[in-house]
Each structure stands twice: as structure tokens, then as C-alpha cells.
Amino acid sequence: MGNKLNKQASKIILSVGISVNLSLLAYFKYSDFFIENINTVSNSNIELLHLALPLAISFFTFQQIAYLVDSYRQETKEYDFLNYALFVTFFPQLIAGPIVHHGEMMPQFSSKWNLVKKYKNIATGIFIFTIGLFKKVVIADTFAVWATNGFDKTETLNMLEGWVTSLSYTFQLYFDFSGYTDMAIGIALLFNIKLPINFNSPYKATSIQDFWRRWHITLSRFLRDYIYIPLGGNRISSFRTYANLMATFILGGLWHGAGWTFLFWGFLHGGALVIHRLWKVFDLRMHYLFAWFITFNFINISWVFFRAKEWEDAIKVLKAMFFGEIITDKLWLANIYADKYLLLQLFLASLLIWLTKNSIEQTSKLKFNNYTLLFVTILLVSSFLNLSGVHEFLYFNF
């Protein structure tokens, strides 16, 4: 009887904890979205709240929910409040992930071996941090200018400008977010703390399932463990499996942002995963280059909805990409104010993404010699020279 009461009490505490976290997230992040839709449906004029979004609320909300569920499942071993505060506020990954589990962090915090200076970790951490900083301030922010210009002028884009706009955002998002993750991993290593890998060359994926095993890996893990599996996963029936996939990714889209474009982005990825499963059921085959081509272009197109402020903007960019005017004179990139080296930079970024090892792969065989020192120095100097002006981390918005 006592165990039954304890289990019921634990369920109540878990439900209250999750509800409080989701309520705060809903209030700060989704209030205006709900008010806008109520105004649209009912022709009312309820004033928007225009609340300031607490920094990284989506990330620490998910992290706290994971901790609550892990505690309910008795997968956590200690509950000291100071250690919990350290777990939640550990600054390298606080702002934009990776989303970590209590069980993978607390043993590292409590280990006496991690109180000792480890020069290899320091050197490796600086190496990874430098790559991440270069990705962000040199590469991502360069593409950000062209992506912003393109999405601000959706009315007048021609076909080439449409593709430049979408590809610029696709590359900006990758180098921005993976760059931040590299910096977080690098800084944590300075303290002998190893954060989980969050990116594994996602644009090399040859299927949508492969993409989500490579892109924002800790978010994929959270969606799988705390939404998809509790909904039933693939244990019930094929129809329920497809429904669970759709629900998981629609909620994942909503987590990224309060807007119908984010919901539709999640719907697209859920639908793509359903098609992928059906493809496997029928045991169909495809050449890996063609599979990569389809996967990358689907991802590139779906990012258009992720980036667009309004539904109409996304449609206009897609119309420009597939039905826009083909311009042959010197004004072919006038609408996005691009320099003459834009296409070359897009090409070089493509080679960097598809033909080189990612930062984590490079550290597996990293040699600390003069060549490494020169490489790090060049990246650091280039990054510092590009630090002037305003720099925005895209995932700060989420």
C-alpha cells in the first residue's frame, strides 16, 4: 500500500513539475501566438503582451523536464540542490545546448580527477572552440547578410537569387548552430567536462532519418525518449507509428518557434520520416548520391519555412526558386546586394561541409605541433578581425 501511495505521489509531483515548466514556456514564448490566432478567428482585438523571452528558456525547460522524468524513473542517483543548480546553469551549454542529462553530467562534476589540470583537454578545448568561433563570426555571419537581404526582398527575387537566399540561410544555420556547439564543447573541456556531440556532418545525410541522427543530436534524443516513445513509438501498429512520428515532429517544430511556419516545418519533417519508413517497408533502393541529393534539397527547402517570418514570404522564396525569372545581365544579384564572390563562397562552403572532417572527427587524430598552432592562430586572428558589429546566434531565439 505504501509503495502504491509513493508511486501516486511521485506521479503527481512529476505532473506538477512538467506542468509548471511547460506553463512558463507557454506564457513567455507562445502567449502572443495564441492571442494572434484568437484575434484572427474571433475578429477580436486583444492586445499582444510583447513579453521579453527569457534567454534559452526552451533549452533549460527541456533539460529540467528530462531531469524530472529521469528522477521519476529512478535513473538519477543524487538530489543535492547545489549540484542540481550546477547541472541546470552550467554556462557553456546553457544558452543553446547541447541538451544534457543529469546522469551524464553529475559524475563529471563530482569526479576528483576533473579538479586536476589536464593540458591535453585544455589544448583540445581551445582547438574546438577556435573552429566554432570561426564558423560563427566568419562563415555564418557572411551568409547571414545574404539570407537576410533575400528574405527581406521576397517580392523581387529572381530564380538565382531565390536559390542563393535559401542556400545562404541553410549554410548560415549550420555554421551558426554547429559553431556555437563547438564553442560550448571547447569551453567545457577547459574544465575537464565532456559535453555530448550535437552535430555529426548532418548535410552529408543520405536520408531524413540519417539527417536527424546527425543534426542537433541531443534534441533528437529528447524528442525520441520523452515524446515519441511515451506516445507508443513503433510498438503498437504501423498507423500509430506514423501518427507518433508526425506528432513528435510537429511538437518539435512548435518548440523551435511560435508560428505556423514552424509547425509546418515540423509537419514536413514528420511526413518525410513517414515516407522514409514506407520506403524501407517496400525495401526500395536508391543510389547514395541521388539519395543525398534528394535529402539535402528537401532540407534546404524546408529551412525556407523555418526562416520566413510569414507564410507568404516562404511561398515567395519558393516561387522564385522554381518559377522565378532567369536573369542574364549584370543585375542578376542586385536584389540581395551580394558581392561578386558570392557564388564562389557558396561553393567553398559546400566543399567544407561535404569533403572535410567535422571538428569532432578532427580531434580524434589531433596532433599538437607547429602546424596545429599555425592553424589555430590563423582561425583566431580571422575571427577577431570579424568581431566588430552586431552578431546574432540564431538559436538564441529558441
LUMNUDO-378493 format. One record per residue (C-alpha): residue number from 1; residue in one letter; x, y, z. Coordinates in Angstrom, 2 decimals, padded with zeros to 5 digits. Example, Ala and Ser with C-alpha at 12.3 -4.5 7.8 and 13.67 -1.06 7.14 Angstrom:
2
<pos->1 code->a east->012.30 north->-004.50 up->007.80>
<pos->2 code->s east->013.67 north->-001.06 up->007.14>
//
This chain:
398
<pos->1 code->m east->000.00 north->000.00 up->000.00>
<pos->2 code->g east->002.84 north->002.35 up->000.94>
<pos->3 code->n east->004.66 north->001.75 up->-002.35>
<pos->4 code->k east->001.44 north->002.42 up->-004.27>
<pos->5 code->l east->000.93 north->005.71 up->-002.43>
<pos->6 code->n east->004.55 north->006.68 up->-003.03>
<pos->7 code->k east->004.17 north->005.95 up->-006.74>
<pos->8 code->q east->000.99 north->008.02 up->-006.94>
<pos->9 code->a east->002.69 north->010.89 up->-005.10>
<pos->10 code->s east->005.65 north->010.65 up->-007.47>
<pos->11 code->k east->003.30 north->010.84 up->-010.47>
<pos->12 code->i east->001.60 north->013.90 up->-009.02>
<pos->13 code->i east->004.94 north->015.61 up->-008.37>
<pos->14 code->l east->006.13 north->014.73 up->-011.87>
<pos->15 code->s east->002.92 north->016.06 up->-013.43>
<pos->16 code->v east->003.09 north->019.29 up->-011.42>
<pos->17 code->g east->006.78 north->019.79 up->-012.26>
<pos->18 code->i east->006.27 north->019.25 up->-016.00>
<pos->19 code->s east->003.14 north->021.44 up->-015.99>
<pos->20 code->v east->004.94 north->024.32 up->-014.27>
<pos->21 code->n east->007.84 north->024.17 up->-016.73>
<pos->22 code->l east->005.56 north->023.98 up->-019.78>
<pos->23 code->s east->003.29 north->026.71 up->-018.40>
<pos->24 code->l east->006.20 north->029.13 up->-018.06>
<pos->25 code->l east->007.39 north->028.23 up->-021.57>
<pos->26 code->a east->003.88 north->028.69 up->-022.96>
<pos->27 code->y east->003.42 north->032.03 up->-021.22>
<pos->28 code->f east->006.66 north->033.61 up->-022.35>
<pos->29 code->k east->007.02 north->032.02 up->-025.79>
<pos->30 code->y east->003.51 north->031.32 up->-027.08>
<pos->31 code->s east->001.18 north->033.90 up->-025.48>
<pos->32 code->d east->001.26 north->036.30 up->-028.43>
<pos->33 code->f east->000.91 north->033.42 up->-030.92>
<pos->34 code->f east->-002.29 north->032.25 up->-029.21>
<pos->35 code->i east->-003.63 north->035.81 up->-028.91>
<pos->36 code->e east->-002.97 north->036.49 up->-032.61>
<pos->37 code->n east->-004.88 north->033.37 up->-033.61>
<pos->38 code->i east->-007.76 north->034.18 up->-031.26>
<pos->39 code->n east->-007.94 north->037.66 up->-032.78>
<pos->40 code->t east->-007.94 north->036.18 up->-036.29>
<pos->41 code->v east->-010.66 north->033.60 up->-035.60>
<pos->42 code->s east->-012.96 north->035.80 up->-033.48>
<pos->43 code->n east->-012.29 north->039.21 up->-035.07>
<pos->44 code->s east->-011.34 north->040.45 up->-031.62>
<pos->45 code->n east->-008.62 north->042.96 up->-030.81>
<pos->46 code->i east->-006.90 north->041.58 up->-027.73>
<pos->47 code->e east->-003.68 north->043.45 up->-027.13>
<pos->48 code->l east->-000.45 north->041.45 up->-027.53>
<pos->49 code->l east->001.75 north->041.07 up->-024.45>
<pos->50 code->h east->005.11 north->041.52 up->-026.24>
<pos->51 code->l east->006.92 north->039.63 up->-023.50>
<pos->52 code->a east->010.71 north->039.52 up->-023.45>
<pos->53 code->l east->011.72 north->035.89 up->-023.98>
<pos->54 code->p east->013.99 north->034.65 up->-021.17>
<pos->55 code->l east->017.33 north->033.64 up->-022.64>
<pos->56 code->a east->017.48 north->029.93 up->-023.56>
<pos->57 code->i east->014.10 north->029.14 up->-021.96>
<pos->58 code->s east->013.41 north->026.35 up->-024.47>
<pos->59 code->f east->016.69 north->024.62 up->-023.71>
<pos->60 code->f east->016.63 north->024.74 up->-019.92>
<pos->61 code->t east->012.92 north->023.83 up->-019.91>
<pos->62 code->f east->013.65 north->020.63 up->-021.84>
<pos->63 code->q east->016.64 north->019.94 up->-019.61>
<pos->64 code->q east->014.56 north->020.29 up->-016.45>
<pos->65 code->i east->011.78 north->018.11 up->-017.85>
<pos->66 code->a east->014.36 north->015.43 up->-018.70>
<pos->67 code->y east->015.66 north->015.64 up->-015.13>
<pos->68 code->l east->012.15 north->015.28 up->-013.67>
<pos->69 code->v east->011.35 north->012.26 up->-015.84>
<pos->70 code->d east->014.73 north->010.64 up->-015.13>
<pos->71 code->s east->014.17 north->011.18 up->-011.40>
<pos->72 code->y east->010.71 north->009.62 up->-011.62>
<pos->73 code->r east->012.23 north->006.63 up->-013.41>
<pos->74 code->q east->014.87 north->006.44 up->-010.63>
<pos->75 code->e east->017.66 north->006.99 up->-013.15>
<pos->76 code->t east->019.23 north->009.79 up->-011.07>
<pos->77 code->k east->021.41 north->008.98 up->-008.06>
<pos->78 code->e east->021.69 north->012.17 up->-006.03>
<pos->79 code->y east->019.45 north->015.15 up->-005.41>
<pos->80 code->d east->021.60 north->017.80 up->-003.76>
<pos->81 code->f east->020.16 north->021.22 up->-004.65>
<pos->82 code->l east->023.57 north->022.83 up->-005.21>
<pos->83 code->n east->024.53 north->020.10 up->-007.66>
<pos->84 code->y east->021.14 north->020.46 up->-009.36>
<pos->85 code->a east->021.73 north->024.20 up->-009.73>
<pos->86 code->l east->025.14 north->023.48 up->-011.26>
<pos->87 code->f east->023.57 north->020.99 up->-013.66>
<pos->88 code->v east->020.92 north->023.46 up->-014.84>
<pos->89 code->t east->023.15 north->026.56 up->-015.05>
<pos->90 code->f east->026.44 north->025.11 up->-016.36>
<pos->91 code->f east->027.25 north->028.06 up->-018.60>
<pos->92 code->p east->028.97 north->026.56 up->-021.71>
<pos->93 code->q east->025.82 north->024.79 up->-022.89>
<pos->94 code->l east->023.18 north->026.81 up->-021.06>
<pos->95 code->i east->022.26 north->029.15 up->-023.93>
<pos->96 code->a east->021.72 north->026.77 up->-026.84>
<pos->97 code->g east->022.61 north->023.25 up->-025.80>
<pos->98 code->p east->023.58 north->020.51 up->-026.17>
<pos->99 code->i east->020.60 north->019.34 up->-024.09>
<pos->100 code->v east->022.24 north->017.15 up->-021.45>
<pos->101 code->h east->021.05 north->014.51 up->-018.99>
<pos->102 code->h east->021.68 north->014.65 up->-015.27>
<pos->103 code->g east->023.29 north->011.20 up->-015.40>
<pos->104 code->e east->025.92 north->012.18 up->-017.97>
<pos->105 code->m east->026.95 north->015.40 up->-016.21>
<pos->106 code->m east->026.88 north->014.87 up->-012.44>
<pos->107 code->p east->029.52 north->012.11 up->-012.33>
<pos->108 code->q east->031.86 north->014.50 up->-014.16>
<pos->109 code->f east->031.15 north->017.35 up->-011.74>
<pos->110 code->s east->031.79 north->015.14 up->-008.72>
<pos->111 code->s east->034.93 north->013.43 up->-010.06>
<pos->112 code->k east->038.10 north->014.48 up->-008.23>
<pos->113 code->w east->040.09 north->013.69 up->-011.36>
<pos->114 code->n east->038.38 north->016.60 up->-013.09>
<pos->115 code->l east->039.79 north->019.00 up->-010.48>
<pos->116 code->v east->043.27 north->018.39 up->-011.90>
<pos->117 code->k east->044.69 north->020.45 up->-014.76>
<pos->118 code->k east->044.73 north->018.37 up->-017.93>
<pos->119 code->y east->046.71 north->020.19 up->-020.57>
<pos->120 code->k east->045.55 north->017.90 up->-023.35>
<pos->121 code->n east->041.92 north->018.81 up->-022.58>
<pos->122 code->i east->042.84 north->022.50 up->-022.48>
<pos->123 code->a east->044.61 north->022.32 up->-025.84>
<pos->124 code->t east->041.81 north->020.27 up->-027.41>
<pos->125 code->g east->039.22 north->022.62 up->-025.96>
<pos->126 code->i east->040.95 north->025.67 up->-027.46>
<pos->127 code->f east->041.19 north->023.86 up->-030.81>
<pos->128 code->i east->037.46 north->023.02 up->-030.91>
<pos->129 code->f east->036.45 north->026.45 up->-029.57>
<pos->130 code->t east->038.51 north->028.17 up->-032.26>
<pos->131 code->i east->036.86 north->026.18 up->-035.05>
<pos->132 code->g east->033.44 north->027.04 up->-033.61>
<pos->133 code->l east->034.26 north->030.74 up->-033.32>
<pos->134 code->f east->035.49 north->030.82 up->-036.93>
<pos->135 code->k east->032.36 north->029.03 up->-038.13>
<pos->136 code->k east->030.19 north->031.61 up->-036.41>
<pos->137 code->v east->031.78 north->035.01 up->-036.93>
<pos->138 code->v east->033.48 north->034.42 up->-040.30>
<pos->139 code->i east->031.31 north->031.93 up->-042.18>
<pos->140 code->a east->027.81 north->032.06 up->-040.66>
<pos->141 code->d east->027.70 north->035.85 up->-040.38>
<pos->142 code->t east->028.81 north->036.22 up->-044.01>
<pos->143 code->f east->025.89 north->034.09 up->-045.21>
<pos->144 code->a east->023.57 north->035.85 up->-042.75>
<pos->145 code->v east->023.82 north->039.10 up->-044.72>
<pos->146 code->w east->022.74 north->037.46 up->-047.97>
<pos->147 code->a east->020.00 north->035.39 up->-046.33>
<pos->148 code->t east->018.57 north->038.45 up->-044.58>
<pos->149 code->n east->018.68 north->040.56 up->-047.74>
<pos->150 code->g east->016.92 north->037.84 up->-049.71>
<pos->151 code->f east->014.14 north->037.23 up->-047.19>
<pos->152 code->d east->013.63 north->040.99 up->-046.85>
<pos->153 code->k east->013.04 north->041.30 up->-050.61>
<pos->154 code->t east->010.93 north->038.25 up->-051.42>
<pos->155 code->e east->008.76 north->040.26 up->-053.83>
<pos->156 code->t east->011.54 north->040.90 up->-056.35>
<pos->157 code->l east->013.77 north->037.81 up->-056.23>
<pos->158 code->n east->014.69 north->036.11 up->-059.49>
<pos->159 code->m east->015.44 north->032.41 up->-059.76>
<pos->160 code->l east->019.15 north->032.60 up->-058.96>
<pos->161 code->e east->018.51 north->034.98 up->-056.07>
<pos->162 code->g east->015.90 north->032.59 up->-054.69>
<pos->163 code->w east->018.42 north->029.74 up->-054.58>
<pos->164 code->v east->021.17 north->031.98 up->-053.20>
<pos->165 code->t east->018.79 north->033.14 up->-050.46>
<pos->166 code->s east->017.75 north->029.63 up->-049.41>
<pos->167 code->l east->021.26 north->028.17 up->-049.60>
<pos->168 code->s east->022.70 north->031.14 up->-047.70>
<pos->169 code->y east->020.29 north->030.51 up->-044.84>
<pos->170 code->t east->020.90 north->026.74 up->-044.99>
<pos->171 code->f east->024.64 north->027.34 up->-044.59>
<pos->172 code->q east->024.18 north->030.16 up->-042.07>
<pos->173 code->l east->022.07 north->027.98 up->-039.80>
<pos->174 code->y east->024.52 north->025.08 up->-039.97>
<pos->175 code->f east->027.65 north->027.12 up->-039.28>
<pos->176 code->d east->025.91 north->029.25 up->-036.65>
<pos->177 code->f east->024.48 north->026.41 up->-034.59>
<pos->178 code->s east->027.30 north->023.90 up->-035.04>
<pos->179 code->g east->029.76 north->026.74 up->-034.36>
<pos->180 code->y east->028.05 north->027.52 up->-031.07>
<pos->181 code->t east->028.03 north->023.82 up->-030.13>
<pos->182 code->d east->031.76 north->023.58 up->-030.90>
<pos->183 code->m east->032.41 north->026.58 up->-028.66>
<pos->184 code->a east->030.33 north->025.06 up->-025.86>
<pos->185 code->i east->032.16 north->021.73 up->-026.13>
<pos->186 code->g east->035.52 north->023.51 up->-026.26>
<pos->187 code->i east->034.85 north->025.70 up->-023.22>
<pos->188 code->a east->033.56 north->022.73 up->-021.22>
<pos->189 code->l east->036.76 north->020.81 up->-022.00>
<pos->190 code->l east->038.76 north->023.61 up->-020.37>
<pos->191 code->f east->037.06 north->022.45 up->-017.14>
<pos->192 code->n east->037.58 north->018.74 up->-017.99>
<pos->193 code->i east->033.86 north->018.36 up->-018.73>
<pos->194 code->k east->032.85 north->016.46 up->-021.85>
<pos->195 code->l east->029.55 north->017.51 up->-023.41>
<pos->196 code->p east->027.76 north->015.14 up->-025.80>
<pos->197 code->i east->028.30 north->015.52 up->-029.53>
<pos->198 code->n east->025.45 north->017.52 up->-031.06>
<pos->199 code->f east->026.40 north->017.54 up->-034.76>
<pos->200 code->n east->027.90 north->014.89 up->-036.99>
<pos->201 code->s east->028.07 north->016.37 up->-040.50>
<pos->202 code->p east->024.26 north->016.43 up->-040.97>
<pos->203 code->y east->024.38 north->017.73 up->-044.55>
<pos->204 code->k east->026.14 north->014.51 up->-045.56>
<pos->205 code->a east->022.98 north->012.57 up->-044.68>
<pos->206 code->t east->021.51 north->010.28 up->-047.34>
<pos->207 code->s east->018.04 north->010.03 up->-045.76>
<pos->208 code->i east->015.86 north->012.12 up->-043.47>
<pos->209 code->q east->016.34 north->009.57 up->-040.70>
<pos->210 code->d east->020.09 north->009.82 up->-041.17>
<pos->211 code->f east->019.80 north->013.62 up->-041.01>
<pos->212 code->w east->018.08 north->013.55 up->-037.62>
<pos->213 code->r east->020.72 north->011.17 up->-036.31>
<pos->214 code->r east->023.31 north->013.82 up->-037.22>
<pos->215 code->w east->021.55 north->017.19 up->-036.70>
<pos->216 code->h east->021.00 north->018.55 up->-033.16>
<pos->217 code->i east->021.54 north->015.04 up->-031.84>
<pos->218 code->t east->020.60 north->015.84 up->-028.23>
<pos->219 code->l east->017.27 north->017.34 up->-029.32>
<pos->220 code->s east->016.55 north->014.26 up->-031.44>
<pos->221 code->r east->017.35 north->012.13 up->-028.39>
<pos->222 code->f east->014.98 north->014.18 up->-026.23>
<pos->223 code->l east->012.13 north->014.01 up->-028.76>
<pos->224 code->r east->012.62 north->010.25 up->-029.07>
<pos->225 code->d east->012.90 north->009.46 up->-025.34>
<pos->226 code->y east->010.32 north->011.86 up->-023.92>
<pos->227 code->i east->007.71 north->012.23 up->-026.67>
<pos->228 code->y east->007.94 north->009.53 up->-029.37>
<pos->229 code->i east->008.49 north->006.51 up->-027.08>
<pos->230 code->p east->005.94 north->007.58 up->-024.41>
<pos->231 code->l east->003.38 north->008.01 up->-027.22>
<pos->232 code->g east->003.98 north->004.35 up->-028.09>
<pos->233 code->g east->006.87 north->004.64 up->-030.54>
<pos->234 code->n east->006.71 north->001.84 up->-033.09>
<pos->235 code->r east->005.46 north->-000.80 up->-030.66>
<pos->236 code->i east->001.74 north->-000.72 up->-031.44>
<pos->237 code->s east->000.85 north->-000.56 up->-035.14>
<pos->238 code->s east->002.12 north->000.97 up->-038.35>
<pos->239 code->f east->-000.59 north->003.63 up->-038.30>
<pos->240 code->r east->000.23 north->004.60 up->-034.70>
<pos->241 code->t east->003.94 north->004.69 up->-035.57>
<pos->242 code->y east->003.29 north->007.16 up->-038.38>
<pos->243 code->a east->000.95 north->009.21 up->-036.17>
<pos->244 code->n east->003.56 north->009.27 up->-033.39>
<pos->245 code->l east->006.24 north->010.45 up->-035.81>
<pos->246 code->m east->004.01 north->013.26 up->-037.07>
<pos->247 code->a east->003.03 north->014.34 up->-033.55>
<pos->248 code->t east->006.63 north->014.28 up->-032.34>
<pos->249 code->f east->007.95 north->016.46 up->-035.14>
<pos->250 code->i east->005.03 north->018.88 up->-035.14>
<pos->251 code->l east->005.71 north->019.42 up->-031.43>
<pos->252 code->g east->009.40 north->019.72 up->-032.28>
<pos->253 code->g east->008.55 north->022.42 up->-034.78>
<pos->254 code->l east->006.43 north->024.25 up->-032.22>
<pos->255 code->w east->009.29 north->024.04 up->-029.71>
<pos->256 code->h east->011.51 north->025.94 up->-032.15>
<pos->257 code->g east->009.14 north->028.85 up->-032.53>
<pos->258 code->a east->005.64 north->030.22 up->-032.03>
<pos->259 code->g east->004.34 north->030.34 up->-035.58>
<pos->260 code->w east->002.54 north->028.34 up->-038.25>
<pos->261 code->t east->005.69 north->028.23 up->-040.36>
<pos->262 code->f east->007.48 north->026.33 up->-037.56>
<pos->263 code->l east->004.54 north->023.95 up->-037.23>
<pos->264 code->f east->004.58 north->023.34 up->-040.98>
<pos->265 code->w east->008.36 north->022.78 up->-040.89>
<pos->266 code->g east->007.78 north->020.08 up->-038.24>
<pos->267 code->f east->004.94 north->018.64 up->-040.34>
<pos->268 code->l east->007.25 north->018.42 up->-043.37>
<pos->269 code->h east->009.92 north->016.53 up->-041.44>
<pos->270 code->g east->007.37 north->014.23 up->-039.80>
<pos->271 code->g east->005.89 north->013.50 up->-043.23>
<pos->272 code->a east->009.34 north->012.86 up->-044.69>
<pos->273 code->l east->010.08 north->010.34 up->-041.92>
<pos->274 code->v east->006.78 north->008.57 up->-042.60>
<pos->275 code->i east->007.68 north->008.32 up->-046.31>
<pos->276 code->h east->011.14 north->007.05 up->-045.36>
<pos->277 code->r east->009.62 north->004.28 up->-043.24>
<pos->278 code->l east->007.25 north->003.29 up->-046.03>
<pos->279 code->w east->010.22 north->003.26 up->-048.43>
<pos->280 code->k east->012.00 north->000.80 up->-046.12>
<pos->281 code->v east->008.88 north->-001.35 up->-045.75>
<pos->282 code->f east->008.79 north->-001.87 up->-049.51>
<pos->283 code->d east->012.56 north->-002.50 up->-049.48>
<pos->284 code->l east->013.24 north->000.05 up->-052.20>
<pos->285 code->r east->016.78 north->001.10 up->-053.09>
<pos->286 code->m east->018.37 north->004.32 up->-054.33>
<pos->287 code->h east->021.91 north->005.28 up->-055.32>
<pos->288 code->y east->023.54 north->007.08 up->-052.40>
<pos->289 code->l east->024.36 north->010.20 up->-054.47>
<pos->290 code->f east->020.75 north->010.53 up->-055.59>
<pos->291 code->a east->019.60 north->009.83 up->-052.03>
<pos->292 code->w east->021.91 north->012.58 up->-050.73>
<pos->293 code->f east->020.71 north->015.00 up->-053.44>
<pos->294 code->i east->017.04 north->014.48 up->-052.55>
<pos->295 code->t east->017.72 north->014.67 up->-048.80>
<pos->296 code->f east->019.76 north->017.86 up->-048.97>
<pos->297 code->n east->017.31 north->019.65 up->-051.24>
<pos->298 code->f east->014.39 north->018.66 up->-049.05>
<pos->299 code->i east->016.23 north->020.05 up->-046.03>
<pos->300 code->n east->017.13 north->023.23 up->-047.92>
<pos->301 code->i east->013.51 north->023.78 up->-048.99>
<pos->302 code->s east->012.12 north->023.05 up->-045.53>
<pos->303 code->w east->014.51 north->025.61 up->-043.98>
<pos->304 code->v east->012.73 north->028.27 up->-046.05>
<pos->305 code->f east->009.63 north->027.83 up->-043.85>
<pos->306 code->f east->011.83 north->027.73 up->-040.75>
<pos->307 code->r east->013.36 north->031.12 up->-041.65>
<pos->308 code->a east->010.43 north->033.02 up->-043.12>
<pos->309 code->k east->008.70 north->035.48 up->-040.81>
<pos->310 code->e east->005.38 north->034.97 up->-042.55>
<pos->311 code->w east->003.86 north->032.15 up->-044.61>
<pos->312 code->e east->003.67 north->034.42 up->-047.66>
<pos->313 code->d east->007.41 north->035.11 up->-047.51>
<pos->314 code->a east->008.21 north->031.39 up->-047.66>
<pos->315 code->i east->005.92 north->030.89 up->-050.64>
<pos->316 code->k east->007.50 north->033.82 up->-052.48>
<pos->317 code->v east->011.03 north->032.49 up->-051.97>
<pos->318 code->l east->009.98 north->029.04 up->-053.21>
<pos->319 code->k east->008.24 north->030.57 up->-056.23>
<pos->320 code->a east->011.42 north->032.46 up->-057.04>
<pos->321 code->m east->013.49 north->029.27 up->-056.73>
<pos->322 code->f east->011.33 north->027.22 up->-059.09>
<pos->323 code->f east->009.39 north->029.70 up->-061.22>
<pos->324 code->g east->011.36 north->032.94 up->-060.95>
<pos->325 code->e east->012.68 north->034.95 up->-063.84>
<pos->326 code->i east->016.01 north->033.86 up->-065.30>
<pos->327 code->i east->018.21 north->036.96 up->-065.48>
<pos->328 code->t east->021.28 north->037.02 up->-067.72>
<pos->329 code->d east->022.51 north->040.61 up->-067.37>
<pos->330 code->k east->024.77 north->042.12 up->-064.69>
<pos->331 code->l east->021.87 north->042.80 up->-062.33>
<pos->332 code->w east->021.23 north->039.14 up->-061.61>
<pos->333 code->l east->022.05 north->039.53 up->-057.88>
<pos->334 code->a east->021.06 north->043.16 up->-057.36>
<pos->335 code->n east->018.16 north->042.42 up->-055.03>
<pos->336 code->i east->020.28 north->040.84 up->-052.29>
<pos->337 code->y east->023.29 north->043.18 up->-052.55>
<pos->338 code->a east->025.71 north->040.29 up->-052.91>
<pos->339 code->d east->029.35 north->040.73 up->-053.80>
<pos->340 code->k east->030.91 north->039.18 up->-056.88>
<pos->341 code->y east->032.45 north->036.34 up->-054.88>
<pos->342 code->l east->029.13 north->035.06 up->-053.51>
<pos->343 code->l east->028.86 north->032.00 up->-055.75>
<pos->344 code->l east->032.50 north->031.14 up->-055.06>
<pos->345 code->q east->031.89 north->031.37 up->-051.32>
<pos->346 code->l east->028.82 north->029.19 up->-051.59>
<pos->347 code->f east->030.89 north->026.64 up->-053.50>
<pos->348 code->l east->033.74 north->026.73 up->-050.95>
<pos->349 code->a east->031.28 north->026.34 up->-048.07>
<pos->350 code->s east->029.80 north->023.32 up->-049.85>
<pos->351 code->l east->033.24 north->021.74 up->-050.14>
<pos->352 code->l east->033.92 north->022.49 up->-046.47>
<pos->353 code->i east->030.69 north->020.79 up->-045.41>
<pos->354 code->w east->030.81 north->017.75 up->-047.68>
<pos->355 code->l east->034.51 north->016.98 up->-048.19>
<pos->356 code->t east->036.15 north->017.79 up->-044.85>
<pos->357 code->k east->036.00 north->016.19 up->-041.44>
<pos->358 code->n east->033.96 north->017.92 up->-038.80>
<pos->359 code->s east->035.58 north->019.35 up->-035.66>
<pos->360 code->i east->034.96 north->016.26 up->-033.53>
<pos->361 code->e east->036.41 north->013.94 up->-036.20>
<pos->362 code->q east->039.49 north->016.14 up->-036.42>
<pos->363 code->t east->040.18 north->015.89 up->-032.70>
<pos->364 code->s east->040.27 north->012.07 up->-032.81>
<pos->365 code->k east->043.68 north->012.21 up->-034.53>
<pos->366 code->l east->044.75 north->015.67 up->-033.42>
<pos->367 code->k east->048.49 north->016.23 up->-033.13>
<pos->368 code->f east->049.74 north->019.18 up->-031.12>
<pos->369 code->n east->052.53 north->020.55 up->-033.28>
<pos->370 code->n east->053.52 north->023.76 up->-035.05>
<pos->371 code->y east->051.06 north->023.14 up->-037.90>
<pos->372 code->t east->048.19 north->022.88 up->-035.44>
<pos->373 code->l east->049.37 north->026.04 up->-033.69>
<pos->374 code->l east->049.53 north->027.90 up->-037.02>
<pos->375 code->f east->046.06 north->026.63 up->-037.99>
<pos->376 code->v east->044.53 north->027.76 up->-034.68>
<pos->377 code->t east->046.31 north->031.13 up->-034.86>
<pos->378 code->i east->045.01 north->031.85 up->-038.38>
<pos->379 code->l east->041.44 north->030.97 up->-037.38>
<pos->380 code->l east->041.63 north->033.06 up->-034.20>
<pos->381 code->v east->043.07 north->036.11 up->-035.93>
<pos->382 code->s east->040.48 north->035.86 up->-038.73>
<pos->383 code->s east->037.71 north->035.55 up->-036.15>
<pos->384 code->f east->038.90 north->038.52 up->-034.06>
<pos->385 code->l east->039.10 north->040.68 up->-037.18>
<pos->386 code->n east->035.43 north->039.89 up->-037.86>
<pos->387 code->l east->034.13 north->040.51 up->-034.34>
<pos->388 code->s east->033.12 north->044.12 up->-034.96>
<pos->389 code->g east->029.44 north->044.88 up->-035.44>
<pos->390 code->v east->026.33 north->043.04 up->-034.31>
<pos->391 code->h east->026.41 north->039.23 up->-034.21>
<pos->392 code->e east->023.30 north->037.15 up->-033.58>
<pos->393 code->f east->023.23 north->033.49 up->-032.60>
<pos->394 code->l east->020.16 north->032.12 up->-034.36>
<pos->395 code->y east->019.32 north->029.60 up->-031.66>
<pos->396 code->f east->019.20 north->032.33 up->-029.01>
<pos->397 code->n east->015.68 north->032.86 up->-030.37>
<pos->398 code->f east->014.64 north->029.35 up->-029.39>
//
